[in-house]
Structure formats: C-alpha cells, structure tokens
Amino acid sequence: MTTLHPDYELTLNNILMQSSSQLLIGLDFSLLDHMLIKRAAQMAQMLNTRKLVFVHVISDDVVPETLHSDFKVIHEEEEEKYKQVMIEEVEDNFPSHDQYDIEYVLRRGRPLHEFMKFCRERNFSMMILGKKKELRGHNILPYEIARYSNCPILFVPENIRQRLKNIMVCNDFSVFSKHAMEFAIELASAQPEEMTVYSTHIYNALSSDDEDEEMQELEHMNKSKLIKLYNEFLKSLDMGEVHITPIFSKDEHHVPYAVVQEVAQKKNIDLLVIGARGRSVSSPTFINSMTEKLLNHVSDVPILVTKRPMENGATTAFHQEENYQS
C-alpha cells in the first residue's frame, strides 16, 4: 500500500479551515476578468467558501517614491475609480455576490512584489488568476506567483465554457498527486451525481515496432504495475460518493504533457488538476517541468495547481530572493 509521510496526511478540509477559507482573485481590468469572476463564484459555492477578496495592483514604478506624497490626491481619485469598476464587474458577473463577504483591495507598487506581500499578510485557501493567449497583457506575473505561492492556484484561460462536470487529475501516485486528488474529490462532492473525476496515468512506449513482442510484453507489464499502484492509491483516499475513473495512456513519443492534452480533449475535460512538485521548500522553483509545460501548452482548459501543505516555505523563499535582489 502507498505509504504517506504523516506531514502530508492533511485533508483538504483541514487546509481550508486553517486558511479561514478565503479565495483571492487577481483582476487586471481586461476582458478575462469576466471569466475569473464567474469561476470564482463557482468555486466559492463548490468549496463552501464565504470570503472572496478581489485584488488589483496598480503599477507605480514610474513614480519616484519621493514624489508619492505629491500625487496622494490624484492616487486617491484614481483608486476610487478602479474600485468602482471592480464592484460593477463583480455585481454584473456574480449574481449571488450579496450572499458572500466580498472585499476589494487595491495595492500600489511593483505587481509581483505587492501581490506576494499581500499573500504573506493573509492566508488564502486558493488563488484564481487569468492565463492569457490573445488578450492584451502577458502571463509572466501569474507564472511568477505560481512559483512562490504556497496555496492552490486556479489558472483560467480565455473563452472557456462555464460548466464544470469533468475533472481530470494528473496522477503519479505521489503525495503531491494525493493532495491534487483530494482537491478534485472535494469539488466533485458538491454534485457527485453530475460530476466525473478521471485519474490519468502515463507509461512510456518502449518500442515503435508493433511486431517487437518482447517490448510489447514489457509495456504490458508496466501497465499492469500501474493498475496495481492505482488500486493501492485508491485505498488511501476518502472518496465518499465520488466515483473515480482511471485512464492509462501510452506515451509513444515521450512527450507526457502532449498525452495529457490529447486525453483532456477526448474526454471533454473542464478542469485539469496537478500537484506541484518543488525541489525543496527553500527553492524558488516550486513548479515542476510537467506542470510548467501544461501551463504553457494547454490553453483551452482551466488548470488547478495544488501545493502540498507547508509552513509558508514558498513565500519565505520569495522574500529571501527579494532581499537578495535588493
């Protein structure tokens, strides 16, 4: 049976309780904000979260710090306009907003620095950020935040359907995958009869020659081992009424992210979930290469990157790197 370190035996409910179950939604006043707000409303309902914080960082790099006081009145007027736009966007795209505790936050300064500083001040259960392809702006800020954040991040791409019925978890049977699967189960538990959770597993093709019987036999043995590991993995989960369907796929070209993308398209996946695997708590690289490739290449499916429970290791690493660069 799969053995897990005691430190990782925290269920999603424990984590949500520890973080006071707050959702952080980053807005940038692009057309993508509509989708972010709608998906935030959906996540709040499914995770039974009552607190949502919408934040926007106004880039202030062009104004010298010594002149900030001279621009105070202008800043206050500008911030009031920004806040009013945020309120109007939420009211238009979040029909039940009045049933939640909603906070609007404006920060000023370097976007990445201010965003991570705000994250250190508060303890969020999830972040929701946009992932652009054609719209103005770029993805550098969301990806940088993903490197250092120690809470799950939902990346919402452009032009997605609002439904959430099919969830797929990239599973390698690690503690990171277990945490990702727990998150998927928690989401599906909101509507277990209407939602399907897939657990996808990839094994390498050993030969491109279909007539190579020896290699074909080894591939069959590898798949059999995967099935055995999957059955053991299920024993470590509390699935409740949620049904999990396994998918075993052969990687013919040794490009696993492409296989995940293909399976997601075939199964009409609405949400892809993957557990981030960092090299160490002190390392700034908290996204493994598989996660990074999925974020870069999968542009039509929301991706939820989960993080293993830790003592603010990521934000500490960011703080140390900021000090070094200063």
N, C-alpha and C positions, 0 to 999 in steps of 0.2 A: 504493500500500500504506500501511496505517496506520503512522505513524512515532511511536515512543515515546521519551520522554526517557530517557537511559541510567540515571538515578537510579531509574527505575521498573522496570528490567529485572531485578528480583529475583524469582525463582520462590518459590512457597510453601515449598518445601523449604528454601531458603536462610533464609527468615524463621523457620521452625520451628527450624532449627539454631541461629540466632543467639539465640533466646529460650529455649534449652535445652528447648523443647517442654514447657512446663508449662501445665496447664489450671487456671483459677481459677473456682471455683463459689461463688456467693454464696447463702447459706441464711438464711432468716428464721423457721424453725420453723412455717411454715404448711403446709397440705396440698400446696401446689405443690412443696415440696421433694422429694417422691417422684419427680415427673416430671423435675426438674432432675438428680437423681442418676442416674436411668435414662438420660437423654440424655447425661450426662457419660460414663457407661460406654460408650455407643455411640460418641461422638466419640473417646474415648481409643483405642478399638480401631481405628476407621477411619483415624485420623491417626497411629497407632502411637506414641502418647504414653504414657510410663510414669509420669509425675509428675502427681498431682492434688492441688490444695490447696482444701480446703473452709473457707470463712471466714464468720464471723458477727460483726457489730459490735453490741455492747451499748450502747444509747444511755445516756450518762452525763451528759446536760445538766442533769438535775435535782439533781445532787450538786455543790456548790461544790468547786473544786479544793483549797481549804484543808482540806477535810474528808476528802479521799480516803484519807489515812493511817488515819483513824479507822475507815474501812469496809474496810480491807485484808482482814481475816479473812472478813468477810461476802462480799466480792468473790471471794475465792479459792474459797469453798464454792459460790457461785453459778456461777462459771466452770467448776468441775469438773462440776457437773450439766449445764450446757449442752454441754460437750464429750462427756459420756457419751451424751446424746441424739443428738448428731451422729454418733457412732460407731455407735450402734444403727441409725439411719436408713440409713447407708451400707451396713452389713452386710445389712440387710433388702432393699435395692433395688439392690445392686451385687454380683451373685453371684460374680464373679471378682475382688473387691476385694483378695484376698490376693496377687494376681499383680502388683499395682501398688504404687508408692511413694506412699502417701497421707498427707497432713499435715492436721491440724486446727488452725485458727487462730482465736482469739478476740481481738477488739480492743475497746477501750472508748473512748467519746467521741462526737463528732458523726459519724453514719454516713457521710455523703458525704466529709467531711474524712479520716476514718480509713481509709476504703476506698481513696481515691486516694493517700493517704500510703503505704499498703501496696503499691499498684501501683507507686509510684516506687521502693520498696525492692527489688522483684522485677521480673523481666522475663517476662511471661506471653505465651504464643502465642495464647491465646484465653480470653475470659471467657464464662461461662454464667450468665445471670440470668433470673429469673422475670418474666413480664408478666401482671399480674392483670386480671381483668374483674369477677368476682363475689366472689372470696375476700377475706378481710379484708386491710387494707393498701392501698397505692396504688403507682402506677408512677413517682412523682416521682424516687426515688433511682436506679432503673435508667436512666431517660432522662437524668438529670444525668451519671451515669457515662459514658453513651454519648457525651455532648458532649465530654468531655475525654480519654477513653481513646484510646490510640494502638495498640491491638490489636483484632482482630476480636471482636465480641460476638454471642453467640447468645441471642436472646430466646425463651424457652419459654413459651407460653401455657398456660392451663388446659385440661384434658380433650382432649389431643391423642393421636392414635394413635402407638404407638411405632415403627412401621415407618418406613423411610427408603428409598424407591425412586424417587420422582420429585422432582428438584431443578429449580427454575426460577431463572434469573439475569435480573435487570432490566438490559438492555444498551443503552447509548447509544454504544458504541464508544470510550469514553474510557479513559484509563489506570486510572481507578477501576473501570470495568467489567471491564477485563482482569484486574485483581487479583481481583475477585469471581469471575470465570470460572475462574481458576486454582485458587481455593479449591474451587469446585464440582467441577472435574476431579479434584483430589486426593481429595476424598471419594468420588467415583464410582469412582476407580481401585481402591478396596478390593474392589468387586464389580462390575466393568464389565459383566458379562453380565446382571446383575439390576437395574441402575440406569439411569435415563434422565435426561439433562440437557437442559433446554429453555432456549433463549435467546430471551427475549421482547423485541419491538421495537414501539413505538407510533408511529403517524403520525396527524396531525390530519385530521379531516374538514373539507374546505373549503366544503362546501355541504350543507344538509339536503335539497336538491331533487334527487331521483334523475334528473330529466329535464334537469338542467343539465349538458350534455355537456362543456362547456369545463372546468368544475370537476372533473368526473369524470375527465377526461383528465389534469389536473394532479395529482389524487390518485394516479392510476395511475403517473405519472412519479415522484412522491415515493416510492411503494412500491418501484419499480424501483431507485431510488437506494439505498434501504435494503438491498435484496437484494445490490447490488453492494458496499456497505460491509461487509455481513456476511461475504461471501466473502473480502474482503480481511482482515477481522478474524481469520478462522479461520487465516490463514497465519501470524499472529503467535503462535499457540498450539501447545504440545506436548500433544496430546490423548491420545497413547498408544493404548490400546484403547477409550477412552471415545468414544461417539457423541453428538454434539450435534444436537438438533432445533430449528430456528428456528420462531418463531411471530411473525407480523406481524399486528398488530391495529389497526383504525381506531378512533380516539377521536372518537366522534360528539358528545360534549358537552364536550370539552376538560377532562376530569377524569381524568388519566392513572392515578392511584392506583386509581380505581374499575375501570378497564380491567384493571389488573394483578390486582386482587382477583377479578374475574369469570373471567379466564383461569385463575387458580390453582384456583378451584372446579371449572371444567370439566375441567381436566387432573388433578384429584385430587392436587395438589401437596403434598408432605410437608415441603419446606423451600424458603423463598424467600431468595435471596441478592442483596444490593445493595451496591454500593460507595459509601461515604460520600464526599461531595464538600464539603470545607470551603472557606471563602472564602480563608483563609490560615493558615499554621502558627501565627501568633500570635493568631488569632481564637478566642474561646471557642465560636463556633458551628461545630462540626465535623460537624453533621448537616444535609444539605440538605433542602429542603422536601419533596421526593418521599419521602425516607427517613422523615422525621418523620410524614408523612401515612400511610404504610404502617404504621408502628408504632402510630399512634393508631386506625386503622380496621380493620386486618386482625387479627382476634382469634382465629382458629382455625388458623393456620399458623405454625410457628416461623419467625422471621426472623433471618438471619445478616447482620449489618452488618460489612463488611470495611473496613479502613482502609489507605490507601497507606503504604508504608514511609517513616518519617521519624525524625528524631533527637529523640524524646521531646517533640515540639513541643506536643502536646496537654496532657501533664501539666505542662509548663512554663507553659503558658497558665493552667492551673488554679491553679498555685502563685502566679503573679503576681496573679490575681484574688483569691485568698485573702488575700494580703498587703494588697491594696488595701482589701478589706472590713474587715480587722482595724484 
